[in-house]
Amino acid sequence: MTRLEAQVRHDLQAIEAGPRAWVPERRDLDGSVMADIVIVGAGLSGLSLAFGLKRQGVERVRIVDAARSGCEGPWVTTARMRTLRSPKTLSGPDLGVPSLTYRAWHEALHGEAHWESLDKIDRTDWMAYLGWFRAVLGLTVENETRLLAIQPEGDHLRLHLDKAGTPLRVACRKVVLATGLEGAGGLNVPCLVRDAVPRARFTHSGEDLAAGCLTGRRVGVIGAASSSFDWAVAALEAGAASVTVLARAPSLPRTELLDWSNFPGFLNHFADLADCDRYRFTRRMFAFKTPPTAEMYGRAMASPACRLVLGADVRAIGMEGETIGVETGAGRFEFDHLLLGTGYRVDLTRRPELAPYAAEIATWADRFTPPPGEEDADLLAYPYLGPAFELQEKRPGSLPMLGHIHIFNSMAVPSLGPICNGITGLKSGVPKLVSGLCRGLFVSDLDHFYSALDGYDKAHFQPQAAHL
């Protein structure tokens, strides 16, 4: 590993990955030096963005994450599959530097032969790799630090944070919300479940599972995409007496959309399309469901305690004593606990940092009218972002601070494409956002840069007096 880290340093020097700092220092109303950019979220996306900004000479970057160190992102918390779903060959946060790839790290640790025999990347290995990536690049993360609110303050922003119980106020010029799936709104809990089932009797795939809560229980899993079969295996391993996976569709999803989308034309230029085309593509993309991995499906279905019921669209749920009764298109079922694989919902009002401004944030419904018959209320609720992933005002001039809030999570997909919500699109999304951030920092200080140019007199040539 020492040899690999030496190679990383060599490679970064060879490609001029650490240019001189160029963003002029600014101070807040208290006289303190402002952060140029605060990245909220130190998972895969946040670390990739921090590296991208470092490569562009932006140094006053702070990274905060609500999780404790080593638990950023879902990899060792709510992710329950054994391996990543992505092919092992995908590039990730390395941004094109070979020695920073997962492959280089894996081979340094386990050897080339082990890499060649590897099918998919173990999720705990992936988390260990991200920890190494963070360390070798010297990226400092403020863990156990949660964003509570964003407020305008002059021409910059004031962030209100909670750092392990201590209030913290941070001034910055721009903030990037790299907050993952839940950062787009919240867990999607169907009202049929929420209104009928006591809170202690259901668990969403984005939540931790309380130890012992499934032992000896009859468990129902609602949904049949990737997270549902991860749930099924987790329930069996937790000692459930039986697990029933209720699939609304008559067949399981088979197609991994990200495999199709992984080409430069789509990833790099989706954002250049007209609104009607972006809407059309997004609506079709959202119709795809992520299939389970072959491993997790096989592990679930190999157990005699697990069964899959197709065509079981949920029509009613009710409590009968301590039993949860679920009426579906395939019959009635009784459970002791429900596990939800029902995804996430985009809802600005559920994000504390954005909720106060939700009425002023432009959405797709404000900017685009779909053709008759193609209305999609869920899609139209997404924010309509600018080219630098920035929020935009519903009414021009009403809230300029929104232009300094940049969204790098699934909220950005309709506007920028699937380049901000997983490994596949990072190679396109990170450079695009970094470029937009740097453009904003440069343009806002044009007078400073012109003055520096006008007064530039560094001597690069000094002829000898005898030759004059």
C-alpha positions as CSV (number, residue, x, y, z in Angstrom):
1,M,0.0,0.0,0.0
2,T,2.9,2.3,0.7
3,R,4.1,1.9,-2.9
4,L,0.6,2.7,-4.2
5,E,0.4,5.8,-2.2
6,A,3.7,6.9,-3.6
7,Q,2.3,6.3,-7.1
8,V,-0.7,8.5,-6.2
9,R,1.5,11.4,-5.3
10,H,3.6,10.9,-8.4
11,D,0.5,10.8,-10.7
12,L,-1.1,13.9,-9.1
13,Q,2.1,15.8,-9.6
14,A,2.4,14.6,-13.2
15,I,-1.0,15.9,-14.2
16,E,-0.7,19.2,-12.2
17,A,-3.6,18.1,-10.0
18,G,-2.7,20.8,-7.4
19,P,-2.7,24.2,-9.1
20,R,-2.1,27.3,-7.1
21,A,-5.0,28.6,-5.0
22,W,-6.7,31.4,-6.9
23,V,-10.0,32.2,-5.2
24,P,-9.7,35.5,-3.3
25,E,-10.3,35.3,0.5
26,R,-13.6,36.8,1.7
27,R,-14.7,37.6,5.2
28,D,-18.1,37.4,6.8
29,L,-19.8,40.1,8.8
30,D,-17.9,39.0,11.9
31,G,-14.6,39.4,10.1
32,S,-13.9,35.6,10.0
33,V,-12.6,34.0,6.8
34,M,-15.4,32.4,4.9
35,A,-15.4,28.9,3.4
36,D,-15.7,29.1,-0.4
37,I,-17.7,25.9,-0.6
38,V,-19.2,23.7,2.1
39,I,-20.0,20.1,0.9
40,V,-22.8,18.5,3.0
41,G,-22.2,14.8,2.8
42,A,-18.9,12.9,2.8
43,G,-20.0,9.8,1.0
44,L,-19.0,8.8,-2.5
45,S,-20.3,12.0,-4.1
46,G,-19.0,14.4,-1.5
47,L,-15.5,13.0,-1.5
48,S,-15.4,13.0,-5.3
49,L,-16.5,16.6,-5.4
50,A,-13.9,17.6,-2.8
51,F,-11.2,15.9,-4.9
52,G,-12.4,17.6,-8.0
53,L,-12.3,21.1,-6.3
54,K,-8.8,20.4,-5.0
55,R,-7.7,19.6,-8.5
56,Q,-9.0,23.0,-9.6
57,G,-7.1,25.0,-6.9
58,V,-10.2,25.7,-4.7
59,E,-8.8,25.2,-1.1
60,R,-11.3,26.7,1.3
61,V,-13.6,23.7,1.2
62,R,-15.3,22.2,4.2
63,I,-16.9,18.8,4.2
64,V,-19.4,17.9,6.9
65,D,-21.3,14.6,7.4
66,A,-23.9,13.6,10.0
67,A,-22.5,10.1,10.4
68,R,-19.6,9.1,12.5
69,S,-16.3,8.5,10.7
70,G,-16.3,5.3,8.7
71,C,-20.1,5.2,8.3
72,E,-20.7,7.8,5.7
73,G,-23.1,6.8,3.0
74,P,-25.2,3.6,3.1
75,W,-22.4,1.0,2.6
76,V,-22.1,-0.3,6.1
77,T,-25.4,0.9,7.5
78,T,-28.6,0.6,5.5
79,A,-27.1,-1.2,2.4
80,R,-27.8,-4.9,3.0
81,M,-26.6,-6.5,-0.2
82,R,-23.2,-8.3,0.1
83,T,-21.7,-6.7,-3.0
84,L,-22.2,-3.5,-5.1
85,R,-24.5,-3.9,-8.1
86,S,-22.2,-2.0,-10.4
87,P,-19.6,-3.8,-12.5
88,K,-16.2,-3.8,-10.8
89,T,-14.7,-2.0,-13.8
90,L,-16.6,1.3,-13.4
91,S,-14.5,4.3,-12.5
92,G,-15.6,6.2,-9.4
93,P,-14.2,9.0,-7.5
94,D,-10.7,8.7,-9.0
95,L,-11.6,11.2,-11.8
96,G,-9.4,9.4,-14.3
97,V,-6.3,8.9,-12.1
98,P,-5.4,5.2,-12.4
99,S,-3.6,4.9,-9.0
100,L,-6.7,6.2,-7.2
101,T,-9.1,3.6,-8.7
102,Y,-10.7,0.9,-6.6
103,R,-8.9,-1.6,-8.8
104,A,-5.5,-0.2,-7.9
105,W,-6.4,-0.3,-4.2
106,H,-7.7,-3.8,-4.4
107,E,-4.7,-5.1,-6.3
108,A,-2.3,-3.5,-3.9
109,L,-4.1,-5.2,-1.0
110,H,-5.0,-8.6,-2.5
111,G,-3.0,-9.0,-5.7
112,E,-3.8,-9.0,-9.4
113,A,-5.0,-12.6,-9.5
114,H,-7.6,-11.9,-6.8
115,W,-8.9,-8.9,-8.9
116,E,-9.2,-11.0,-12.0
117,S,-11.2,-13.6,-10.1
118,L,-13.4,-11.0,-8.5
119,D,-17.1,-10.8,-9.7
120,K,-18.5,-7.8,-7.8
121,I,-17.0,-5.5,-5.2
122,D,-17.8,-6.3,-1.6
123,R,-19.6,-3.3,0.0
124,T,-17.4,-3.3,3.1
125,D,-14.3,-3.3,0.9
126,W,-15.8,-0.4,-1.0
127,M,-16.2,1.5,2.3
128,A,-12.6,0.7,3.3
129,Y,-11.5,2.0,-0.1
130,L,-13.4,5.3,0.3
131,G,-11.7,5.7,3.7
132,W,-8.3,5.1,2.1
133,F,-9.2,7.6,-0.7
134,R,-10.1,10.2,1.8
135,A,-6.9,9.7,3.8
136,V,-4.4,9.5,0.8
137,L,-5.8,12.8,-0.6
138,G,-5.8,14.5,2.8
139,L,-9.5,15.3,2.7
140,T,-10.7,16.5,6.1
141,V,-14.3,15.6,7.1
142,E,-16.2,17.1,10.1
143,N,-18.2,14.1,11.2
144,E,-21.2,13.9,13.4
145,T,-22.1,17.4,12.0
146,R,-25.7,17.9,10.7
147,L,-27.0,20.7,8.6
148,L,-30.0,22.3,10.2
149,A,-30.7,25.5,8.2
150,I,-29.4,27.8,5.5
151,Q,-29.9,31.5,5.6
152,P,-28.9,34.4,3.4
153,E,-26.3,36.8,4.9
154,G,-25.3,39.7,2.6
155,D,-24.0,38.1,-0.7
156,H,-23.2,34.8,1.0
157,L,-24.8,32.0,3.0
158,R,-24.9,31.3,6.7
159,L,-25.2,27.6,7.6
160,H,-26.5,26.5,11.0
161,L,-25.0,23.1,12.0
162,D,-25.2,20.8,14.9
163,K,-21.8,19.3,15.7
164,A,-22.3,16.4,18.1
165,G,-24.7,18.5,20.1
166,T,-22.9,21.8,19.8
167,P,-24.4,24.6,17.7
168,L,-22.0,25.8,14.9
169,R,-22.5,28.7,12.5
170,V,-20.5,28.7,9.2
171,A,-20.4,31.3,6.6
172,C,-19.7,30.2,3.0
173,R,-20.1,31.4,-0.6
174,K,-21.7,28.2,-1.9
175,V,-23.1,25.0,-0.4
176,V,-23.4,21.6,-2.2
177,L,-26.0,19.2,-0.9
178,A,-24.4,15.8,-1.6
179,T,-26.9,14.1,0.7
180,G,-27.8,10.9,-1.0
181,L,-31.3,9.4,-1.6
182,E,-32.9,10.6,1.6
183,G,-31.5,14.1,0.9
184,A,-34.0,14.6,-1.9
185,G,-36.9,14.5,0.5
186,G,-37.5,11.4,2.6
187,L,-38.5,7.8,2.9
188,N,-41.5,6.8,0.8
189,V,-43.9,5.2,3.2
190,P,-47.2,4.4,1.5
191,C,-50.2,5.9,3.2
192,L,-51.8,2.5,3.4
193,V,-49.0,1.5,5.7
194,R,-48.5,4.7,7.6
195,D,-52.2,5.2,8.4
196,A,-52.9,1.6,9.5
197,V,-49.8,0.1,11.0
198,P,-48.2,1.1,14.3
199,R,-44.8,2.7,13.7
200,A,-43.0,0.0,15.6
201,R,-44.4,-2.7,13.3
202,F,-42.8,-1.6,10.0
203,T,-39.3,-0.7,8.9
204,H,-38.2,1.1,5.7
205,S,-35.1,-0.1,3.8
206,G,-33.5,3.3,4.6
207,E,-33.7,2.6,8.3
208,D,-31.7,0.5,10.7
209,L,-33.3,-2.7,11.8
210,A,-33.7,-3.1,15.6
211,A,-32.0,-6.2,16.9
212,G,-34.3,-9.1,17.7
213,C,-37.4,-7.4,16.3
214,L,-37.9,-10.1,13.6
215,T,-37.0,-13.2,15.5
216,G,-39.7,-15.8,15.1
217,R,-41.9,-13.3,13.2
218,R,-44.0,-13.6,10.1
219,V,-42.5,-10.9,7.9
220,G,-44.0,-9.3,4.8
221,V,-41.8,-7.4,2.3
222,I,-43.6,-4.9,0.2
223,G,-41.9,-4.4,-3.2
224,A,-39.8,-6.6,-5.4
225,A,-36.9,-4.5,-6.7
226,S,-33.4,-4.6,-5.4
227,S,-33.8,-3.5,-1.8
228,S,-36.7,-5.9,-1.2
229,F,-34.6,-9.0,-1.8
230,D,-31.9,-7.5,0.4
231,W,-34.6,-7.1,3.0
232,A,-35.7,-10.7,2.6
233,V,-32.2,-12.0,3.2
234,A,-31.7,-9.7,6.1
235,A,-35.0,-10.9,7.7
236,L,-34.0,-14.6,7.2
237,E,-30.6,-13.9,8.8
238,A,-32.4,-12.1,11.7
239,G,-34.3,-15.2,12.5
240,A,-37.7,-14.5,10.9
241,A,-40.1,-17.5,10.9
242,S,-41.2,-16.8,7.4
243,V,-40.7,-14.1,4.8
244,T,-43.2,-13.3,2.0
245,V,-42.1,-10.9,-0.8
246,L,-45.2,-9.1,-2.3
247,A,-44.5,-8.0,-5.9
248,R,-47.1,-5.7,-7.5
249,A,-46.0,-6.6,-11.0
250,P,-46.6,-10.0,-12.7
251,S,-42.8,-10.4,-13.2
252,L,-39.6,-9.2,-11.6
253,P,-37.6,-6.4,-13.1
254,R,-34.8,-7.7,-15.3
255,T,-33.1,-4.6,-16.7
256,E,-30.4,-2.5,-15.1
257,L,-31.0,1.0,-16.6
258,L,-27.6,2.4,-15.6
259,D,-25.9,-0.2,-17.9
260,W,-27.7,1.4,-20.9
261,S,-27.0,5.0,-19.8
262,N,-23.3,4.5,-19.3
263,F,-22.0,6.2,-22.5
264,P,-20.5,9.7,-22.9
265,G,-23.2,11.1,-25.2
266,F,-26.0,10.5,-22.7
267,L,-24.2,11.3,-19.5
268,N,-22.3,14.3,-20.8
269,H,-25.0,15.9,-22.8
270,F,-28.4,15.0,-21.2
271,A,-28.4,18.5,-19.6
272,D,-28.1,20.1,-23.1
273,L,-31.4,18.7,-24.2
274,A,-34.6,20.7,-24.6
275,D,-37.0,20.5,-21.6
276,C,-39.4,18.3,-23.6
277,D,-36.7,15.7,-24.3
278,R,-35.3,15.8,-20.7
279,Y,-38.8,15.2,-19.4
280,R,-39.4,12.4,-21.9
281,F,-36.2,10.6,-21.1
282,T,-36.6,11.0,-17.3
283,R,-40.2,9.8,-17.4
284,R,-39.0,6.6,-19.2
285,M,-36.0,6.2,-16.9
286,F,-38.2,6.4,-13.8
287,A,-40.4,3.6,-15.2
288,F,-37.5,1.2,-14.9
289,K,-37.1,-0.7,-11.6
290,T,-33.8,-1.9,-10.3
291,P,-33.6,-5.7,-10.3
292,P,-32.2,-7.6,-7.4
293,T,-28.7,-9.0,-7.7
294,A,-28.6,-12.7,-8.7
295,E,-26.8,-13.5,-5.5
296,M,-29.4,-11.9,-3.2
297,Y,-32.3,-13.3,-5.1
298,G,-30.7,-16.8,-5.0
299,R,-30.0,-16.6,-1.3
300,A,-33.6,-15.5,-0.5
301,M,-35.3,-18.0,-2.7
302,A,-33.1,-20.9,-1.6
303,S,-34.7,-20.7,1.9
304,P,-37.8,-22.8,2.4
305,A,-39.0,-20.0,4.7
306,C,-39.1,-17.4,1.9
307,R,-41.7,-17.1,-0.9
308,L,-42.3,-14.7,-3.7
309,V,-45.9,-13.7,-4.7
310,L,-46.3,-12.0,-8.0
311,G,-49.2,-9.8,-9.0
312,A,-49.8,-9.0,-5.3
313,D,-50.6,-5.3,-5.6
314,V,-51.5,-4.0,-2.1
315,R,-55.1,-2.9,-1.9
316,A,-55.8,-2.6,1.9
317,I,-54.0,-3.0,5.2
318,G,-55.5,-3.2,8.6
319,M,-54.7,-4.4,12.1
320,E,-56.6,-7.3,13.6
321,G,-55.4,-7.5,17.2
322,E,-51.7,-7.9,16.9
323,T,-51.8,-9.2,13.3
324,I,-51.2,-7.1,10.2
325,G,-53.7,-8.1,7.5
326,V,-52.7,-7.2,4.0
327,E,-55.2,-7.6,1.1
328,T,-53.6,-7.9,-2.3
329,G,-54.5,-8.8,-5.9
330,A,-53.1,-12.3,-5.1
331,G,-55.1,-12.8,-1.9
332,R,-54.9,-12.0,1.8
333,F,-51.8,-12.3,4.0
334,E,-51.1,-12.0,7.7
335,F,-47.8,-10.7,9.1
336,D,-46.3,-9.6,12.4
337,H,-43.9,-7.0,10.8
338,L,-43.6,-5.2,7.5
339,L,-40.4,-4.4,5.7
340,L,-40.7,-1.7,3.0
341,G,-38.8,-1.6,-0.2
342,T,-40.7,1.4,-1.4
343,G,-38.0,3.8,-2.2
344,Y,-37.7,7.5,-1.6
345,R,-39.9,10.5,-2.4
346,V,-38.8,13.9,-3.6
347,D,-40.3,16.5,-1.3
348,L,-38.6,19.8,-0.6
349,T,-40.8,20.5,2.5
350,R,-39.3,17.4,4.2
351,R,-35.7,18.8,4.1
352,P,-35.2,21.2,7.1
353,E,-32.5,23.1,5.2
354,L,-34.8,23.8,2.2
355,A,-38.3,23.7,3.7
356,P,-38.5,27.4,4.5
357,Y,-37.9,28.3,0.9
358,A,-39.9,25.5,-0.8
359,A,-42.5,27.9,-2.1
360,E,-39.9,30.0,-3.8
361,I,-37.9,27.2,-5.4
362,A,-38.7,26.6,-9.1
363,T,-39.9,23.1,-9.9
364,W,-40.5,21.4,-13.2
365,A,-44.2,22.1,-12.9
366,D,-43.3,25.8,-12.9
367,R,-41.2,25.7,-16.0
368,F,-42.6,22.9,-18.2
369,T,-46.1,21.8,-19.3
370,P,-46.1,18.2,-20.4
371,P,-48.1,17.0,-23.5
372,P,-51.6,15.8,-22.7
373,G,-51.6,12.3,-21.3
374,E,-47.9,12.6,-20.2
375,E,-48.5,14.4,-16.9
376,D,-46.5,13.0,-14.0
377,A,-47.1,14.8,-10.7
378,D,-44.1,13.1,-9.0
379,L,-41.7,14.1,-11.7
380,L,-43.0,17.6,-12.0
381,A,-42.4,18.1,-8.2
382,Y,-38.6,17.9,-8.8
383,P,-36.7,21.2,-8.6
384,Y,-35.8,22.7,-11.9
385,L,-32.1,23.2,-11.6
386,G,-29.7,25.4,-13.5
387,P,-26.6,24.2,-15.4
388,A,-24.4,24.2,-12.3
389,F,-26.9,22.1,-10.4
390,E,-28.1,25.3,-8.6
391,L,-31.6,25.9,-7.3
392,Q,-33.6,28.6,-9.2
393,E,-36.2,31.1,-8.2
394,K,-39.8,30.5,-9.0
395,R,-40.1,34.3,-9.3
396,P,-37.0,36.0,-10.7
397,G,-35.4,38.3,-8.1
398,S,-37.4,36.9,-5.1
399,L,-34.6,34.9,-3.4
400,P,-31.1,35.3,-5.0
401,M,-29.5,33.0,-2.3
402,L,-31.0,30.0,-4.1
403,G,-28.3,30.3,-6.8
404,H,-25.7,29.5,-4.2
405,I,-27.3,26.2,-3.2
406,H,-26.2,23.3,-5.5
407,I,-27.9,20.0,-5.5
408,F,-25.9,16.8,-6.1
409,N,-28.4,14.1,-5.3
410,S,-31.3,12.4,-7.0
411,M,-33.2,15.7,-7.0
412,A,-31.0,16.7,-9.9
413,V,-31.8,13.8,-12.3
414,P,-34.5,15.4,-14.4
415,S,-32.5,18.6,-14.9
416,L,-28.9,17.2,-15.3
417,G,-29.4,13.4,-15.9
418,P,-28.3,10.4,-13.9
419,I,-24.9,11.8,-13.1
420,C,-25.3,12.6,-9.4
421,N,-26.9,9.5,-7.8
422,G,-24.4,6.6,-8.1
423,I,-21.0,5.4,-9.3
424,T,-21.9,5.3,-13.0
425,G,-22.4,9.0,-13.6
426,L,-19.7,10.4,-11.3
427,K,-17.2,10.7,-14.2
428,S,-19.6,13.1,-15.9
429,G,-21.4,14.7,-13.0
430,V,-18.4,15.7,-10.8
431,P,-16.5,17.7,-13.6
432,K,-19.7,19.4,-14.6
433,L,-20.5,20.6,-11.1
434,V,-16.9,21.5,-10.3
435,S,-16.8,23.5,-13.5
436,G,-20.0,25.3,-12.6
437,L,-18.8,26.1,-9.0
438,C,-15.5,27.4,-10.3
439,R,-17.2,29.5,-12.9
440,G,-19.4,31.1,-10.2
441,L,-16.5,31.9,-8.0
442,F,-14.5,33.4,-10.8
443,V,-17.3,35.5,-12.3
444,S,-18.3,36.9,-8.9
445,D,-14.8,38.3,-8.5
446,L,-14.1,39.7,-12.0
447,D,-13.0,43.1,-10.7
448,H,-10.5,41.5,-8.4
449,F,-9.0,39.4,-11.3
450,Y,-8.9,42.4,-13.6
451,S,-7.1,44.5,-11.0
452,A,-4.6,41.7,-10.5
453,L,-4.1,41.5,-14.3
454,D,-3.8,45.2,-14.7
455,G,-1.1,45.4,-12.0
456,Y,0.8,42.3,-13.0
457,D,4.5,43.1,-13.5
458,K,6.4,39.9,-12.6
459,A,9.6,39.9,-14.6
460,H,10.1,36.7,-16.7
461,F,12.8,38.1,-18.9
462,Q,15.7,40.3,-17.9
463,P,18.1,41.2,-20.7
464,Q,21.7,41.9,-19.8
465,A,22.6,45.6,-19.8
466,A,25.4,45.1,-22.4
467,H,22.9,44.0,-25.0
468,L,20.6,47.0,-24.6
